[in-house]
């Protein structure tokens, strides 16, 4: 608990800081804004200046020198410190809407390929040929029909039934849970 005399000192210090702000705040803000190149950053610097002044109330009397000069010196030092801090760390890169999304892990693609290839082995030779021609070789229905020597309608029918059987084969595969015995 703060004693009454300390409460009184705190309120006297607050009054002093308010007086400083009323008297020097505008000039400090203009100076800090010019140093920082941004009003919001300037306001932060002024706030920090007044906090430092509040912590050192004994320096805020004219018998120790110019109060305004003291406040401007604090402001300049804080601005220099912030500038040096920005130079010391890498520049921040803003994320834009057009930035490329993070792709899935390559390992997931490998596992997916292995699952599909294992399920493909459970299909008949005709179904495997049709799926390989259309999906792995990128052929059209007509091109697949020509290469396999069957009518286009047969390719469509086989691809329908092959995909249906492939889905069933994938669903039949046991799910492996990492860390399970």
C-alpha positions in Angstrom: 0.0 0.0 0.0 1.3 3.5 -0.9 1.6 5.9 2.0 -0.3 9.2 2.0 2.9 11.2 1.5 3.9 9.0 -1.5 0.4 9.5 -2.9 0.8 13.2 -2.6 4.2 13.0 -4.3 2.7 10.9 -7.2 -0.1 13.4 -7.7 2.4 16.3 -7.6 4.5 14.4 -10.2 1.5 13.8 -12.4 0.6 17.5 -12.2 4.2 18.3 -13.2 4.1 16.0 -16.2 0.7 17.4 -17.3 2.1 20.9 -17.1 5.1 19.8 -19.1 2.9 18.3 -21.7 0.7 21.4 -21.9 3.7 23.7 -22.2 6.0 21.6 -24.4 3.9 18.8 -25.9 3.1 20.5 -29.2 6.8 21.3 -29.8 7.9 17.9 -28.8 5.4 16.2 -31.0 6.4 18.3 -34.0 10.1 17.6 -33.4 9.5 13.8 -32.8 7.3 13.6 -35.9 10.0 15.3 -38.0 12.7 12.9 -36.6 10.6 9.8 -37.1 8.9 10.7 -40.3 5.6 9.5 -39.0 3.1 11.1 -36.6 2.2 7.9 -34.8 5.8 7.1 -34.2 6.3 10.7 -33.1 3.5 10.3 -30.6 5.1 7.2 -29.2 8.4 9.0 -28.8 6.7 11.9 -27.0 5.0 9.5 -24.7 8.2 7.8 -23.8 9.9 11.2 -23.3 7.3 12.2 -20.8 7.6 8.9 -19.0 11.3 9.4 -18.7 10.7 12.9 -17.4 8.2 11.6 -14.9 10.8 9.2 -13.6 13.3 12.0 -13.2 11.2 14.9 -11.7 14.3 16.4 -10.0 15.6 17.3 -13.5 12.5 19.3 -14.4 13.4 22.5 -12.7 14.9 25.5 -14.4 17.8 25.7 -11.8 19.2 22.5 -13.4 19.1 23.9 -16.9 16.5 24.4 -19.6 13.6 22.0 -19.1 12.7 22.3 -22.8 16.3 21.5 -23.8 16.3 18.5 -21.5 13.0 17.2 -23.0 14.3 17.7 -26.6 17.5 15.9 -25.7 15.5 12.9 -24.4 13.3 13.0 -27.5 16.3 13.0 -29.8 18.0 10.1 -28.0 14.8 8.0 -28.1 14.4 8.7 -31.8 18.0 7.7 -32.4 17.6 4.5 -30.4 14.5 3.5 -32.3 16.2 4.3 -35.6 19.2 2.1 -34.6 16.9 -0.7 -33.5 15.1 -0.7 -36.9 18.5 -0.8 -38.7 19.7 -3.7 -36.5 16.8 -6.1 -37.3 15.8 -7.3 -40.7 13.0 -5.3 -42.5 9.5 -6.6 -42.0 7.8 -7.9 -45.1 4.1 -7.3 -45.3 2.0 -10.3 -46.3 0.0 -9.5 -49.4 -3.1 -11.1 -50.8 -1.1 -12.1 -53.9 1.6 -14.0 -51.9 1.7 -17.7 -52.8 0.0 -20.0 -50.4 2.1 -22.5 -48.5 2.0 -25.9 -50.2 1.4 -29.2 -48.5 4.4 -31.1 -47.3 6.1 -33.2 -50.1 5.9 -36.2 -47.8 2.1 -36.0 -48.0 2.2 -36.2 -51.8 4.5 -39.2 -51.6 2.2 -41.0 -49.2 -0.8 -40.2 -51.4 0.9 -41.5 -54.5 1.9 -44.7 -52.7 -1.7 -45.2 -51.5 -3.1 -44.7 -55.1 -0.5 -47.0 -56.6 -1.2 -49.7 -54.1 -4.9 -49.4 -54.8 -4.3 -49.5 -58.6 -2.7 -52.9 -58.2 -6.1 -54.2 -57.0 -7.8 -53.2 -60.3 -8.2 -55.3 -63.4 -5.6 -54.9 -66.2 -8.2 -53.1 -68.4 -9.1 -50.7 -65.7 -5.4 -50.0 -64.9 -4.7 -49.3 -68.6 -7.6 -46.8 -68.9 -6.7 -44.9 -65.8 -3.0 -44.8 -66.7 -3.8 -43.5 -70.2 -6.2 -40.8 -69.1 -4.8 -39.7 -65.7 -1.1 -40.5 -65.8 -0.4 -39.9 -69.5 -2.9 -37.1 -69.8 -4.6 -38.5 -72.9 -8.1 -37.6 -74.0 -10.8 -40.2 -74.3 -10.3 -40.5 -78.1 -6.5 -40.7 -77.7 -6.9 -43.4 -75.1 -9.4 -45.3 -77.2 -7.0 -45.2 -80.2 -3.9 -46.3 -78.2 -5.8 -49.2 -76.5 -7.7 -50.2 -79.6 -11.2 -50.0 -78.1 -14.1 -47.6 -78.8 -14.4 -44.3 -76.9 -17.6 -45.4 -75.2 -15.7 -48.4 -73.8 -13.0 -46.0 -72.4 -15.7 -43.9 -70.7 -17.4 -46.9 -69.2 -14.1 -48.5 -68.0 -12.9 -45.2 -66.5 -16.1 -44.8 -64.6 -16.0 -48.3 -63.2 -12.2 -48.1 -62.7 -12.5 -44.9 -60.6 -15.3 -46.4 -58.6 -13.3 -49.6 -57.8 -10.2 -47.4 -57.1 -12.2 -45.4 -54.4 -13.3 -48.7 -52.9 -9.8 -50.1 -52.9 -8.4 -46.9 -51.2 -11.2 -47.1 -48.6 -10.3 -50.7 -47.9 -6.7 -49.9 -47.1 -5.9 -49.9 -43.3 -5.3 -46.5 -41.8 -1.8 -46.3 -40.3 -1.7 -44.0 -37.2 1.8 -42.6 -36.5 3.1 -43.8 -33.2 0.7 -46.7 -32.9 2.0 -50.1 -32.1 
